[in-house]
Amino acid sequence: MKKRNVTELYAVLGYSFKSASLLQRALTLGFGDHINGYERLEFLGDRVLGLTVATMLFENFPAEPEGDLARRFAELTRAETLAVVSEKLGFQNYITCLHSGQKPALTKAIMSDVCEAVIAAIYCDSGNFETAANFVRTHWESLMCELVLPPVDAKTRLQEAAQARKLPLPVYTELDRTGPDHSPVFTMQVEVQGFEPCQASGLSKREASQIAAEELLRKMKK
């Protein structure tokens, strides 16, 4: 990464790395090279993000039950939310492929993974959990505040709709998984007794299941 780009990115992150190579690794798609790509950092960053967001919710919504906190948590840590944060910070301008050095086709999954990898890189470079947590708080505080009420996702609403009709709970089945390991696409099917099953694809099983559930809800309302 060029020195000018490094300086610009430090300004965006609000943190200056002691090891620029660590940040570079967080922004590098390894295509199976788990040592030199971002995959291991992504694993760690997911945990740093999760604990920080969970703590934020626990402290900011002291009267809410666990179920409501869990729905908020799922919304704030889903791949689509992380991809939005990555895009706002401009990570797409710095991501490269390990072997080609070129920019890959940037999917939501890659943008989400890079976001978690950068969080881990800040944690590892600083040697301080609080430094990484401050980064998360800075960029997730407004997202948390936008959730005025705990979001009720499509899967939950579909379950409630089935129960209201005294039907068995919805059944979800994975039908297919395509694409490379670093950016898979899942196809899920949801069934509710008495209604035609619905299928949908997404970047995660959760996303595909939510889309399928939303479609089945529309059918049930007709």
N, C-alpha and C positions, 0 to 999 in steps of 0.2 A: 504494500500500500504506500502511495506517495506521501511524503512528509506533509504536504499541504492538506491532503485528504485526512490524514491522521489528526492534524490540528483541528480541522473542521468537525470531525467526529467527536473528539474530546469535548468540544464546546457543546455539541448537541447532547452528549451523555451527561455533562456536568461532572465528569471524572477524567483525570489524566492517568493513563496506565503507566506503570513502571516497566511492564513488559508488553510492548506493542505487538509482539508475536502472538501473545495470548488472545488479544482482541482480534487479530487477523484470523486465528483458528476458529473463533466464534462466528466469523463471517464467511467461512469456507465450507462449501459443500463437498464432502469427502467421497461420496459414492461408494460407501462400504469401507473406506479407510477410516476406522474408528479412532486412530491415534492422531492423525493430522487434520481430520475434519471436525465439524462441530458436534457430532453425535453424543460424545461423552459429556461435553459441557451442557448440552441440552438436557440430559438426564438429571444433572445436578441442579440446573437452573429451574427445572420444573418443581423441585422440592423447595428451593428458596422462595420462589414465587408463591407456591401453595401455602407455606407457613406464614408468609408476610400478609397475604390477602386474608387468610383465615383470622389472623390476629387483628387486622383492621376491622373486619366485620364483627368480631367478638367485642371489640372495644366501642364501636360506633353504634351498635344495635343491641344494647344490653337487655332489652325487654323481649327480643324475638326468640322464638323456639328454634331448636336445632334444624328442623325441616326448612324453615324460611331462610336461615343462614346458609344452608346447603344449596338452596336454589340460587341465592345471590352469588355464592362461591362458584357454582357451575357456570353462571353467566360471565363472571369476570375472568375466569381462567380457561374458557373454551378457545379453541384454535382461532376462530374468527375474530375474537377480541384481541388476541395477541397479534394477529396479522395486522389489525388496524393500528395498534401501537407501533409496530415495526414500520409501517408505511408513514405514519406521522413523523417518526424520527428519521426517516429517509434511509433506512438500512438497505433498501433495494439498490441504492447507488453504490454500495460497497461490497455486496455479496459476490463471490467468485467461486469457480469450480477448481478443485485441487489440481487436476491434471492438465486442464486446458488453460486455466487462468482467465477464462472468459466468464461472462455473466450467464447463469443458467436461466431457463424459463422459470419465472418465480411464481409458484403456486402459493395458495394460502397456507398450506402445510409447511412449506419451506420458510415462509415469512414468520410463521408461528414458532417454528423450531429455532430460528436464528434469534428471536426475541429472548427465548429462554436461555440460549447459549450465551448471549451477551450478559444477561443477569448473572450467570455463573462465572463468567470471565471477570466481572467486577468483584464478585465475592472472592475468587481465588487470588486475584491480583492484589487486592487490598488486605486480604487476610482477616477481614472484618465483616461479619454477617450484617451488622448495622449499616454499613456503607451500601451494600447491595439492597437491603431493605428500604433505605432512603430513596434509592432509584425507583423501586417499585411503588412506594408511596407517592412519589412525585407524579408518576404517570398513570396511576390507577385511582388516585383520590377522586378526580372529577368523574371518572367512570362509575365509581361506587356511589357517588352522590346523585348521579342521574337515575339510579334505580330507586325511585321514590317508594315503590312497593315491591316486595319480593316477586320476581318474575315466575309465572306459572307456565312451564314449558308444554309443548304439544303432547309429549308422552304422558305427563301428569293429567292434562285435560282429557286425553283419550281414556285413560284409566277411570277417571271420574265419570265420564260419559257412559262407559260400559257398566260401571257399578250402579249408576242411576237407572239403567235399564235391566238391572239384575242379571247381567250377562257375565260369563267368565272373563277374567282379566285378559288384556291383549297379549298375543304371543308374537315375539320377534324372532326372525330367523335370518342368519347371514346367508345370502344366496351366492355371492361372488366377491372376489377380491382381485383387482387388476392393478397394473402399473408397477413401477419399481419399488423396492423396499423403503426407500427414503421418501416416497410420495405415493402411497397406495390410495386406491379408490375402492370404497366398499359399497356393495349393493345389499340393502336390507329389505325384508318383507315384514309387514305387520298384519295380523289377522284378528278380527273380532267376530265371534259367532254371529252368523246371520247376515254378514256383510262381505262383499267381495274384497279379497286382500289387496293391499296397496304396496307398491315397491318404489324405492328411491335410492339414489346413489349420493355419496358424499365423501369428504376427505377423512372422515372417521366413522366408526360404527354409530357413534352418538348422533353425529350430524345426519347421516342417512336415515337413522331411526326416527329422528325428529321430523324430517321432511315427509317421510312415509306416514307418520302419525297425523301430521297436519292434513295431508291429503285424505286420509280415512275419516278424519273429523268432518271435513267438508262433505263427504259422501253421506255420513250419518245425519247431517243436518237437512239433507234434501227430502 
